Amino acid sequence: MPNRQRQTLPNVRVLQVEDSQLDAELVLAELDADRIDYEARLVDDEAHFVTALDEFKPHIVLSDLSIPGFSGQHALELLRQRDEDLPFIFVSATLGEEAAIEALRNGATDYILKQNPARLASAVRRALDEAEARRARRAAEAELIRAQRFESLAMLAGGLSHDLRNLLQPLLLVGDSLQDYQHDPRLARLGKLVRDCGKRGLDMVHSMLSFARGARRAEQVRLGALFSAFDLLMQGSVPRTVTMELAIDDPELTFEGNHTELQQCLLNLCLNAIQAMPGGGHLRVEAARVQPAEDFFRPGEPSRQCCYLCISVIDDGPGMEPAVRERLFEPFFTTKEAGTGLGLLSCKRIVTSHGGVMRVGSEPGRGSRFDLYLPLEAPAGADEQMDDQDNLEGSAENVLVVVEEAGQLSLLADTLDAWGYQAHASQSGTAALQWIEAAGLPDMVVLDADMNLFTGVRTLAALVERGYGGAVVLLARAGAAPDLHELPPLQHLYVVDKPVTTQALLRALRNALGATRNSS
């Protein structure tokens, strides 16, 4: 295989626990030689070490074992009291075999002898990769727990809604009966009040049921009905210190979309805005037709020459720093203590699945604005696409999905399960090979081309070596798919550009399955 340059790591914050300036510089020279981009801080006592953990927030700690008035072992104990995952590597000239084994048992990630530092850079890379994988796994597990809780809440909402509907239904009848007593204006007014309250309660129950059940198919969404259902769901969630205003240009506007998903998107954005204004403020949700300019869309974004519906969620909260705005749609990134970092990513996925785009505007002290642009005209060939919509569903075919990033892996597997496939998720090439050894060859493989630990090309080669000859759907950044000469011989290879849309993925699966069946 051709030699490849080592990947340049992004800026790594390195905390060195060392009393020798010369030894510290020799360690950093090893990182320089391996193209690791870093920012280093040097400490040699407990007070500065603890301060650096809180203020510098290192990605990795490189520590000598023996330091006058301090020790590497004590530094490790202090670190593990705060963080279980942060890599800690001993770099020492006095670390014997028994001491090294004991250090690893106590939570050290690795150890390097100063006399032989050649392994230092690779140990740092591996430690950072493993720490990131652990964090991603824990985040995925937390998201799974959150999803299970949401599923339980949805079931509870369904049961409560059923009982509430049975309780509210008689109020409509009682209200009508009381209105028959027109000779007693007080009873007539009371009847109207009871009937109106009962009808309003039933509307809320229907909205809650619709949200709990969810939906996967496109439907005709009426803008006024969407906003009314959203308004009902928000009741009780808007504190008295926040004023919420709804403004729609044309309530009768109807477009093709998914009512429940759009409702979820609005809820996510508005609840985020409310949480960003703990001291109160103004929240405005507006919708109007717009005609984007020709240069409005960015490279790679879906665009149509048509009128768009722009739904905007605007708050006058504290706004966001540029560094936060740049990471808004990064999986698991959040500024909230109890946040999952997936809410905005889910909103973006929903808007993209509608053929639309999102825009974010925010500055510190000037509030935030989220604009959702949804096309109001179907793309060319949409009629044909709707005619074969059912053909996009699978027939319980086994699909092995191999993606390193936990959030994307979960979304892809859930999507394929929802469309009738049996998706099996693997977060690395080695995990995929282990699954094949246990379960046999799949009908189809969906593979991320941009994996780091065990690359997409290596994973494909290993699959072919084990006898896999089926179709492969390769997920690659636009224009960045591997060259064909790098890939093993594959009869059916389909490349889908990232970011991946549901329709593009399902059509690639359908085409690949059709091709493999025709050739068999």
C-alpha positions, 0 to 999 in steps of 0.5 A: 500500500502507498505510504500516507502522511499522518493526519494533522490533529486539530489543536490539542491542549496538552498539560505537562506535569514536569519539573525539567524545562528541557525534558518538557521541550523534548516531549513537545519536539516528538509531537512536532515531528508527528504533525500534532497541532498542540497548545501546551501548558507546563506545571510542576505542583498541585496548585497549578495542576488543579488550576490548569484542569479547571481553566486550561481544560486539557485534552491530554495530560503528560506527566513525569512520575517523580516531581519535588513536592508533587508526584505523577501518581497524585496528579493521576488521582486528582484527575480521575476524581474529576474526569474518568476519560481524559487521557493520562500518559506517564513520561518518565525515566524511572518507571519500572515494569511493576510501577508501570503495571500499577499505574495502568491499574490506577487509571493511567492510559499509557506510559513512555520511557524518556530514554525511548520517546519514539512511541510517544506521538502514536500513544498520544494519537491513540489515547485521544482517539480512544477517549473520543470513542468512549465519549461518543459511546457514552453520549450514544448510550445517554441518547438511547436512554433519552429516546427510551424515556421519550418512547415511554412518555409517548405511550403514557401520553397516548394512554392519558389522551385516551382517558382524557378524551373519554372524560371531555367528550361528555362536556360537549353534550352537557354544554349543548344541553345547558344551552337549551335553557335559553330562558335562563341566560346564566345557564346558557352562558355556563353551557357555552363555557363548558362546551368551549372548554370541552372542545378546546380540551379535545383539540389539545388531546388530538394534538398530543396524540398526533405528536406522540404517534409521529408520522413518516409519510408526506401529507398536505400540511395547512399552515394555520392548522400547524400553528394552531396545533403548535400553539396548543402544545406550547401552552403551559410551557411558556413562563409568564416572563416570556411573551410569545407572539405568532404571526402567519402571512396566509393561514390557508397556505397548504404545502406537502410536508410532515405535520408532526416533524415540523411541529417537533422542529418548532417545539425544539427551537422555541423551547431552546429560545425560552431556556435562553431567556431565564429572565424573560423576554419576547419570542416571535414565531412568524411565517411568510412566503419569500422568493430567495435570491439566486445567490442565497443558496450555498454550495451543496445545498438543495435549491429550487427555482420556486417560492419558499415558505420561511418560518422564523423563530426569533428571540431577544435573548443573550445571543450567541458567540461566533464560536458557539454558532459554528458548532450548533449543528455538531452532534452532541455539542450543547451549552446546556448542562442537561442537553443532548446536543441533538435537538438542532441536528434533528431540526436540520435533518427535518428541514433537509428532508423537506428539501429546505435549508436553515439559516441562523443569525445571532450576535451577543446581546442581540438575540437569535433568529432561526429561519426555516426555508421550505420549498412550496413547489415540488421538484421536477419529476416529483409526480414520478417520485410519489408514484414509486414512493412505496418502492422505496420500502425494504422487505426486511433485507439485512443492511450492515451500517458501518459509521464511526460517528455515533449520532449519524450511525443511530439516525441512519439505523433508525431510518432504515428500520423505519423503512422496512430494512433490518439495520445492524449498526457497527461503529467501526470496521472491526466491529462490522467484521465481528458481526459478520463472523457471528451473523453471516454476510448481509444483503447490503452494506452502507459504509462511511468513507471517512472513518479514521480508526479503520478506514472505509477502504480497509473495511471494504477490502476486509469484507471482500476477503471474507467473501462479501460480493453484494452491493455497497452504498458508500457515504462520502463527502461531495467530490471526496470519494476514494479513487477507484484504484484504491478500492477492492474489486466491487461489482455494485458500488453506489456513492451517496454524497454527504450530508445524506438525505433519506430519499438519496439513501433509500433510492441508492439502496433500492437501485443496488438491491435491484442491480444485485437481483438482476445479476444473480 
